[in-house]
Amino acid sequence: MALANTFKKMLIGRAFTTDNGRIKMFGHMDWIMNPALAFSKMLQSVGEKSGKDFLYKLGYDGGKDGAEEMIKYMRLKPRGGWVTQKAIIEMLDFIGYGKVEFVNSKVEKNGRHHMTIHVKHNPVIEHASRLFGEKSLVCEWFMGAFAAHGEMELGIKNPKLVENKCVCKGAPYCEWESRW
């Protein structure tokens, strides 16, 4: 309870701010679920030890759990379409997952789909770019997490995001795509 009260005081005292799709603590430290730099290092380590597929699946499982909570607590309609998509984009931005843009978002009633997503200003990916460059594996986790959100909140079937462009490879944004 003491930690919760500390965070409440910090929120009231404006210790946390949002800037460019990031949650900042005292205007300097990027935060998402934990510090972005530490999360980047942890994801890279898991990917190097267990492989890309494991990291993607880990992101997918975490994303699915997160999506279930968001649906419940934000009172979103599962497979809620555009309104749900907009709410999720806003939430992902607020919690530090970056600016998300659905460049292509075609979902048919049977779940067949073609989606293209651009992600920029993700502090974890930006730290990974500086630390690991083209050898970064962190996007695998995020692609898995975003695939799960697409399945749970937008009703897409068989989501499997693949990377077309990546900040870690010099692109201005990460571009992920899924078709089924």
DAMOPE-V542328 format. One record per run of one state. SS is the DSSP state (a for helix, b for strand, c for the rest). FROM is the first residue (numbers start at 1). LEN is the number of residues. If there is no record, write none. Layout:
<<SS	FROM	LEN> <SS	FROM	LEN>>
This chain:
<<c	1	1> <a	2	11> <c	13	3> <b	16	4> <c	20	2> <b	22	4> <c	26	3> <b	29	3> <c	32	3> <b	35	1> <a	36	15> <c	51	1> <a	52	22> <c	74	7> <a	81	14> <c	95	4> <b	99	9> <c	108	5> <b	113	8> <c	121	2> <a	123	13> <c	136	2> <a	138	17> <c	155	7> <b	162	4> <c	166	1> <a	167	3> <c	170	4> <b	174	6> <c	180	1>>
